[in-house]
Amino acid sequence: MKFIVVLSLAVSLLGRDPVRTRKAMVVAQEPIATDVGVEILKRGGNAYDAAVAVSFALAVTHPTAGNIGGGGFALLRTASGEANFIDFREKAPAKASRDMYLDAQGKPTRDSVVGWKASGVPGTVRGLALLHKKYGLLKWRDVVMPSVKLARNGFVVSYALARGLRGGERLLGQFPESKRLYLKQGNFYEAGEVIRFPELAKTLERIAKRGPDEFYQGVTAKLLAAEMAKNGGMVSEEDLKSYQAVERKPILGSYRGHEVIAAPPPSSGGIGMLQMMAMLERLDYAKAGMGSAKHAHLLAETMRRYYADRSQFLGDPDFVKIPLKGLLDPKYIASRADSISLDRATPSGELKHGPLPAEESEETTHLSIVDEKGNAVSLTYTLNGGYGSGVTVSGLGFLLNNEMDDFSAKPGAMNMYGAMGGEANAIAPGKRMLSSMTPTIVTKDGKLALVIGAPGGTRIITGVMQAILNVIDFKLNMQDAIDAPRMHHQWMPDKLYLERGWSPDTIEILKKLGHNVETGTPAVSNVHGILVEDKWLQGAPDGRSNGKAAGY
Ligand code: GLY
C-alpha cells in the first residue's frame, strides 16, 4: 500500500491534469479565442459555429497564424457519425509557373517565403463559410461578430503575444503596414497594453454583413488585387473570384482497435499517420516502453520511411494521381516495416521511396471542439511561416500567407521546413500545395474518442501521431500525452530531432544505433486535443504553447 501511495504521488508530480468537463470543450492556441468558442456554445451554437467563431477570433488575437489571408483544413464528425473534410487550402494563382522561384542559376530564391510573391490565393473565408453553411446552427453574422469586436475594441496583449511580435521583427519590419500595426513602428507592444486593429475590424464587419463573397468579389477582393498588382504579387481579382473550398472524403484507417479518421490529400498527414501507425502496429511498438531507445528508434525508422514516400508521391489530388491504395497496401506496409532493423539505424541515403504494388485500377494553428451533442471538429489553418509573407495589405489590416513555399520549387529542393518535394508537388496555376496539416479524429467501437491536431510544419504529422500513440499505447491522459517529450525524423535531412526530456542513456543508445541525434530541438509541433473517456471530456492545449482548454 505504501508503495502505491508513493508511486501515485510520483506520477502526479510528473504529470499535469487536463481540463475536464462533462458536456463541451474548446481547445485553441490562444485563450481569448477559446473563450469566444465557449461563449458561442453557451449561446446555442454547435461545434461548427464555435470553430468558425474561434477561427475568426484567432485571426485577430493570434496574428502569427490565425488568419483570413491563409488557408487550412477542417475534419469533422457529426454526432450521427458522418465524417467530412473541408479543404480550404490556398491555391497557386493563375500567373504562377513551375520555375518561378528559381534564379538564373536554377537555385531557389526567397521569393516563395517573404513578400508579395509568396502568397497563394487565400481559402480561409470560403472554408469557414462552407463549414458554417453546411453544419452551423447560428447566423453567419453571429459567428463573425465576436472577432469584429475584438479587433475594434482591442484586447490586452499577453506576454506570449508581446514576445511573438518582437520575434517577428525581422520579417514584419520589412513591410510598412506590418511595422505600423504589429511593431508600433519599432516601439513594440508590451504585455498588458491594449492592441487594436481598426482596419481589420472593418474588413471583418463587411464579411459579417455580406458573407464570404465580400472577401472574394467585394471591396476586399478589389483592394487586395489592386495592392497585389501594385507590389508585384500574383493574386488577381479573377483568382479570388474563382476560388472554392471543397469537400473531400476523409481517409479511414485503424490502429490497435481504434478507428482513425484522417486528413486526405492535399494533406500529406493522414496517409503519413496511417502508414506509420500500420508499421508500428506490426512492430509491436506498444511494448517498446515509453522513453526507451526502442521507442524512439521504431518511431524514427517508420518516420524516415514515410517521409521518403511523401516526397515522391504526394501532391494536390486534383492535379496528380496519388497512389493511395498502394501507399496503404498491407503488403507494402509489411515490406517497409520488415526492412527496419532493431540493431541499426537505416541511413536515409540508403533509403528511397518504395516501389508500390500496382494499383487495381509549415507556423500554423489548430483548434479542437466537441459540443454537447457529440459533434466534433478538428481544424488547422495557417499562413505557413509565422506572420506568413510578412505583408499586411494596406486598408484591409490582415497578413498574407507565404504558402507558395509549400510547393516544391524544384525537385529535390528543400522548403523552409527542410522538406524535400518532387514532381507531384511542382507549382502549377490553380494547384494546391502539399500540406502537413493533420487534423485527426479517432473513434473506438464507433464512439468519439479523440479530436486532435497541431501546427508545426512537417513536424505536425509526427507530433499528432505521438500524442495519439501516448494515449492508446501508454495510457496517458490527454495533457500528459501531449506534454511528453517528442521526437521527429523526416528522412531528409538525416537527423533524429529530440526535444528536451529524453534521458541521456536513451540518447547514447540511439547514437550507437547510428542515428544522427540532434538534442534540444524546438517544439515538435504544438498539439491541441480532446480525449473522450468515461463520459468526461479531457481538454489539453500543448504545454509548449499559450493555449487554453475550457468548456462546461
Ligand atoms: N504550411 C504548413 C503546412 O501546410 O504543412
Boltz pocket constraint, residues with backbone or C-beta under 6 A from the ligand:
constraints:
  - pocket:
      binder: B
      contacts: [[A, 362], [A, 363], [A, 364], [A, 382], [A, 383], [A, 384], [A, 385], [A, 403], [A, 406], [A, 434], [A, 435], [A, 436], [A, 437], [A, 457], [A, 458]]
      max_distance: 6.0
